[in-house]
């Protein structure tokens, strides 16, 4: 069973000088139950259907299955997700170790103001360099899951 291992952090500094690419993401959820999600995502000129299972190790690892689909299919499936979708720009930033790549998401719309960085790892306890712009870790905090941001957008937090 394929497992995703990633750590998630708030961004607390200027990462922009290190960005090597940017992609606009639009995503919705066909199912967003605690522990199980079915996501439809358009990322630039590509699209994906993703199924994720419940989190393990404090939210750092979980089952993930992903299949590339056509943008037309994704647009049809997004229509099933309702009028509210997640919009964000993903910035790729190479890690200083030359092994990893940081994915820094700058959210738009109702989640504007939220900037989150994720790094995918080979195992739960893998050591990795932390850039100076990295802030507090939020890996196990469900509020920062995209599926939860649809239900309770960042702008409503206070």
C-alpha positions as CSV (number, residue, x, y, z in Angstrom):
1,X,0.0,0.0,0.0
2,X,1.6,3.3,-1.0
3,X,2.3,5.7,1.9
4,X,3.0,9.4,1.8
5,X,5.3,10.8,4.4
6,X,5.4,14.6,4.6
7,X,5.9,17.3,7.2
8,X,4.0,20.6,7.1
9,X,5.1,23.9,8.4
10,X,4.0,27.5,8.4
11,X,6.2,29.9,6.5
12,X,7.7,32.7,8.5
13,X,10.0,34.5,6.1
14,X,10.9,35.3,2.5
15,X,11.1,32.1,0.4
16,X,10.6,33.8,-3.0
17,X,14.3,34.3,-3.9
18,X,14.8,30.5,-3.9
19,X,11.6,29.6,-6.0
20,X,12.4,27.6,-9.2
21,X,8.8,27.2,-10.5
22,X,5.2,28.2,-9.7
23,X,1.9,26.4,-10.6
24,X,-1.7,27.4,-10.0
25,X,-3.8,24.7,-8.2
26,X,-7.5,24.4,-8.1
27,X,-8.9,21.5,-6.1
28,X,-12.1,20.2,-4.6
29,X,-13.2,17.2,-2.6
30,X,-15.7,14.6,-3.6
31,X,-15.4,13.1,-0.1
32,X,-13.8,14.8,2.9
33,X,-14.5,12.6,5.9
34,X,-12.1,12.6,8.8
35,X,-9.5,10.0,7.8
36,X,-10.6,9.5,4.2
37,X,-10.6,12.0,1.3
38,X,-11.1,11.9,-2.4
39,X,-9.6,14.9,-4.1
40,X,-9.8,16.3,-7.6
41,X,-7.0,18.7,-8.6
42,X,-6.0,20.7,-11.6
43,X,-2.4,21.7,-11.4
44,X,-1.4,23.9,-14.3
45,X,-2.2,21.9,-17.4
46,X,-2.4,18.5,-15.6
47,X,-5.1,16.9,-13.4
48,X,-5.3,14.2,-10.8
49,X,-7.7,12.2,-8.8
50,X,-6.3,11.3,-5.3
51,X,-7.5,9.1,-2.5
52,X,-6.0,9.5,1.0
53,X,-6.5,7.4,4.1
54,X,-6.2,8.1,7.8
55,X,-3.0,9.7,9.2
56,X,-0.4,7.9,11.2
57,X,2.6,9.0,13.3
58,X,0.9,12.3,14.3
59,X,-0.4,13.1,10.9
60,X,3.0,12.7,9.2
61,X,2.2,9.6,7.2
62,X,-0.9,8.2,5.4
63,X,-2.1,6.0,2.6
64,X,-2.2,7.9,-0.8
65,X,-3.3,6.7,-4.2
66,X,-3.1,9.1,-7.1
67,X,-4.0,8.8,-10.8
68,X,-3.5,11.3,-13.6
69,X,-6.8,12.2,-15.4
70,X,-7.6,14.6,-18.2
71,X,-8.3,18.3,-17.4
72,X,-11.7,17.8,-18.9
73,X,-12.5,14.9,-16.5
74,X,-11.2,16.9,-13.6
75,X,-13.4,19.9,-14.5
76,X,-16.5,17.5,-14.6
77,X,-15.5,16.1,-11.2
78,X,-14.9,19.5,-9.7
79,X,-18.5,20.4,-10.6
80,X,-19.5,17.6,-8.2
81,X,-17.5,19.3,-5.4
82,X,-19.8,22.3,-5.1
83,X,-19.0,26.0,-5.6
84,X,-16.2,26.1,-3.0
85,X,-12.8,25.0,-4.0
86,X,-9.2,25.6,-2.8
87,X,-7.1,27.9,-4.9
88,X,-3.4,28.2,-4.3
89,X,-0.1,28.9,-6.0
90,X,2.5,26.2,-5.4
91,X,6.1,27.3,-5.4
92,X,8.9,24.7,-5.6
93,X,12.0,25.5,-3.6
94,X,15.0,23.1,-3.7
95,X,16.3,22.1,-0.3
96,X,19.8,23.0,0.6
97,X,20.7,19.2,0.7
98,X,20.0,18.8,-3.0
99,X,17.8,15.8,-2.2
100,X,14.4,17.3,-1.3
101,X,12.1,20.0,-2.7
102,X,9.9,22.2,-0.6
103,X,6.4,22.8,-1.8
104,X,5.3,26.2,-0.6
105,X,1.6,26.9,-1.0
106,X,0.3,30.5,-1.0
107,X,-3.5,30.3,-0.6
108,X,-6.0,32.6,-2.3
109,X,-9.7,33.4,-1.8
110,X,-11.1,32.6,1.7
111,X,-7.7,31.2,2.7
112,X,-5.7,34.2,1.6
113,X,-2.9,35.0,4.1
114,X,-2.1,31.4,4.7
115,X,1.3,30.2,3.5
116,X,2.3,26.5,4.2
117,X,5.5,24.6,3.3
118,X,5.6,20.8,2.9
119,X,8.4,18.4,2.4
120,X,8.0,14.8,1.3
121,X,10.3,12.3,3.1
122,X,11.4,8.7,2.7
123,X,10.6,7.8,6.3
124,X,9.0,9.3,9.3
125,X,12.2,10.0,11.2
126,X,14.3,11.3,8.2
127,X,16.5,14.3,9.0
128,X,16.3,17.2,6.6
129,X,17.7,20.8,6.5
130,X,15.3,23.6,7.6
131,X,15.5,26.8,5.7
132,X,15.5,30.2,7.6
133,X,12.0,31.0,6.4
134,X,10.5,27.9,7.9
135,X,8.1,28.5,10.9
136,X,6.1,26.4,13.3
137,X,5.4,22.7,12.4
138,X,1.7,22.0,11.8
139,X,1.9,18.4,10.4
140,X,-0.7,16.9,12.7
141,X,-3.0,19.9,12.9
142,X,-6.1,19.1,10.9
143,X,-7.0,22.8,10.6
144,X,-4.3,23.0,7.9
145,X,-5.5,20.1,5.8
146,X,-6.9,21.5,2.6
147,X,-10.1,19.5,3.0
148,X,-10.6,21.3,6.4
149,X,-9.8,24.7,4.9
150,X,-12.9,24.3,2.7
151,X,-15.1,23.8,5.8
152,X,-13.4,26.4,8.0
153,X,-11.3,28.9,5.8
154,X,-8.3,30.6,7.2
155,X,-9.9,34.0,7.1
156,X,-12.5,32.9,9.7
157,X,-9.8,32.0,12.3
158,X,-9.5,34.5,15.1
